Amino acid sequence: MATGPAAALKIVDRLVAEGALRRSHFLPSIRAELLTKLGRTNEAKAELLKAAAITANDQQKAVLLAKAAPL
């Protein structure tokens, strides 16, 4: 993030491509945050919904869905 959301997104996308944290909601939620900062809200919403589908924690799911709702 020190060099901006676009640079950070490249790093996160590399992790996704490598299959890192495949079963974790963290990478799609981080991607969503970065995509939102870049104004790519449709993609961000899809990532938040993906993260919500992955997590088994109902409270986390609710937070992710609440973040996706206004996008």
Short mmCIF file of the C-alpha atoms (twelve columns), coordinates in Angstrom:
data_MODEL
# 
_entry.id   MODEL 
# 
loop_
_atom_site.group_PDB 
_atom_site.id 
_atom_site.type_symbol 
_atom_site.label_atom_id 
_atom_site.label_alt_id 
_atom_site.label_comp_id 
_atom_site.label_asym_id 
_atom_site.label_seq_id 
_atom_site.Cartn_x 
_atom_site.Cartn_y 
_atom_site.Cartn_z 
_atom_site.pdbx_PDB_model_num 
ATOM 1  C CA . MET A 1  0.000   0.000   0.000  1 
ATOM 2  C CA . ALA A 2  2.967   2.336   0.447  1 
ATOM 3  C CA . THR A 3  3.075   2.814   -3.324 1 
ATOM 4  C CA . GLY A 4  -0.692  2.853   -3.793 1 
ATOM 5  C CA . PRO A 5  -3.608  0.467   -4.225 1 
ATOM 6  C CA . ALA A 6  -2.714  -0.521  -7.804 1 
ATOM 7  C CA . ALA A 7  0.711   -1.788  -6.738 1 
ATOM 8  C CA . ALA A 8  -0.797  -3.569  -3.748 1 
ATOM 9  C CA . LEU A 9  -3.423  -5.191  -5.973 1 
ATOM 10 C CA . LYS A 10 -0.679  -6.631  -8.189 1 
ATOM 11 C CA . ILE A 11 0.882   -8.281  -5.147 1 
ATOM 12 C CA . VAL A 12 -2.443  -9.671  -3.957 1 
ATOM 13 C CA . ASP A 13 -3.282  -10.912 -7.458 1 
ATOM 14 C CA . ARG A 14 0.042   -12.746 -7.562 1 
ATOM 15 C CA . LEU A 15 -0.837  -14.471 -4.280 1 
ATOM 16 C CA . VAL A 16 -4.250  -15.425 -5.674 1 
ATOM 17 C CA . ALA A 17 -2.646  -16.836 -8.829 1 
ATOM 18 C CA . GLU A 18 -0.276  -18.910 -6.690 1 
ATOM 19 C CA . GLY A 19 -3.232  -20.344 -4.778 1 
ATOM 20 C CA . ALA A 20 -2.170  -18.770 -1.488 1 
ATOM 21 C CA . LEU A 21 -4.847  -18.798 1.206  1 
ATOM 22 C CA . ARG A 22 -7.290  -20.372 -1.252 1 
ATOM 23 C CA . ARG A 23 -9.793  -21.266 1.462  1 
ATOM 24 C CA . SER A 24 -9.495  -17.993 3.326  1 
ATOM 25 C CA . HIS A 25 -11.786 -15.011 3.029  1 
ATOM 26 C CA . PHE A 26 -8.852  -12.680 3.616  1 
ATOM 27 C CA . LEU A 27 -7.536  -12.385 0.045  1 
ATOM 28 C CA . PRO A 28 -10.893 -11.625 -1.599 1 
ATOM 29 C CA . SER A 29 -11.703 -9.120  1.140  1 
ATOM 30 C CA . ILE A 30 -8.332  -7.418  0.702  1 
ATOM 31 C CA . ARG A 31 -8.828  -7.409  -3.083 1 
ATOM 32 C CA . ALA A 32 -12.243 -5.809  -2.516 1 
ATOM 33 C CA . GLU A 33 -10.731 -3.044  -0.405 1 
ATOM 34 C CA . LEU A 34 -8.100  -2.287  -3.032 1 
ATOM 35 C CA . LEU A 35 -10.587 -2.452  -5.902 1 
ATOM 36 C CA . THR A 36 -12.867 -0.035  -4.038 1 
ATOM 37 C CA . LYS A 37 -9.988  2.425   -3.637 1 
ATOM 38 C CA . LEU A 38 -9.420  2.154   -7.396 1 
ATOM 39 C CA . GLY A 39 -13.106 2.873   -8.104 1 
ATOM 40 C CA . ARG A 40 -13.749 -0.643  -9.438 1 
ATOM 41 C CA . THR A 41 -16.847 -1.155  -7.315 1 
ATOM 42 C CA . ASN A 42 -18.503 -3.935  -9.340 1 
ATOM 43 C CA . GLU A 43 -15.402 -6.087  -8.994 1 
ATOM 44 C CA . ALA A 44 -15.084 -5.121  -5.341 1 
ATOM 45 C CA . LYS A 45 -18.656 -6.214  -4.646 1 
ATOM 46 C CA . ALA A 46 -18.036 -9.577  -6.328 1 
ATOM 47 C CA . GLU A 47 -14.942 -10.094 -4.172 1 
ATOM 48 C CA . LEU A 48 -16.842 -9.238  -0.985 1 
ATOM 49 C CA . LEU A 49 -19.577 -11.707 -1.899 1 
ATOM 50 C CA . LYS A 50 -16.925 -14.329 -2.609 1 
ATOM 51 C CA . ALA A 51 -15.303 -13.671 0.768  1 
ATOM 52 C CA . ALA A 52 -18.690 -13.926 2.500  1 
ATOM 53 C CA . ALA A 53 -19.322 -17.275 0.821  1 
ATOM 54 C CA . ILE A 54 -15.946 -18.618 1.952  1 
ATOM 55 C CA . THR A 55 -16.038 -17.665 5.617  1 
ATOM 56 C CA . ALA A 56 -17.665 -19.975 8.120  1 
ATOM 57 C CA . ASN A 57 -17.956 -17.222 10.712 1 
ATOM 58 C CA . ASP A 58 -21.442 -15.705 10.722 1 
ATOM 59 C CA . GLN A 59 -20.266 -12.375 12.150 1 
ATOM 60 C CA . GLN A 60 -17.572 -12.015 9.481  1 
ATOM 61 C CA . LYS A 61 -20.107 -12.990 6.822  1 
ATOM 62 C CA . ALA A 62 -22.480 -10.268 8.038  1 
ATOM 63 C CA . VAL A 63 -19.727 -7.616  7.940  1 
ATOM 64 C CA . LEU A 64 -18.680 -8.609  4.429  1 
ATOM 65 C CA . LEU A 65 -22.257 -8.598  3.153  1 
ATOM 66 C CA . ALA A 66 -22.861 -5.199  4.779  1 
ATOM 67 C CA . LYS A 67 -19.785 -3.812  2.985  1 
ATOM 68 C CA . ALA A 68 -21.008 -5.258  -0.323 1 
ATOM 69 C CA . ALA A 69 -24.565 -3.924  -0.025 1 
ATOM 70 C CA . PRO A 70 -23.913 -0.270  -0.947 1 
ATOM 71 C CA . LEU A 71 -21.589 -1.063  -3.847 1 
# 
